[in-house]
């Protein structure tokens, strides 16, 4: 939930930056924004890639842990969730392509790049997304005691994988 909050917060910020410049929130009204405002385009790119759980960003760690935990208990739910992640990634990549890449659309050519105030707002959020993606232990150390308490209340311990582990490879 923490990683989702940072990722979603970053998306709301960059959408606000874009909408303020264009007076629109329609994806079709944008295009080529990164050519005109490269720092704004980079912020949109990192926020978008965080939303699709790119490895190295905080949301990847979260989704990986959720999928592994779900797979050990309910394999089909994990398969459905993985399919949902793929569909979400397709949508986010489509949004990135249509808003910041491609030919510069009319009305976008006079965009200004990130101002100092906007950079001071978005930079810490993007830094936290990268930090927790590269070094998730900072966050997991605070979360694990609550998870262990929940397991002690609900079950006896972590669920064991239903797939047997073989040592020494297969024959």
BELNOR-V846666 format. One record per run of one state. SS is the DSSP state (H for helix, E for strand, L for the rest). FROM is the first residue (numbers start at 1). TO is the last residue. If there is no record, write none. Layout:
ss->SS from->FROM to->TO
ss->SS from->FROM to->TO
This chain:
ss->L from->1 to->1
ss->H from->2 to->22
ss->L from->23 to->26
ss->H from->27 to->29
ss->L from->30 to->32
ss->H from->33 to->36
ss->L from->37 to->37
ss->H from->38 to->51
ss->L from->52 to->57
ss->H from->58 to->73
ss->L from->74 to->74
ss->H from->75 to->100
ss->L from->101 to->115
ss->H from->116 to->134
ss->L from->135 to->136
ss->H from->137 to->154
ss->L from->155 to->171
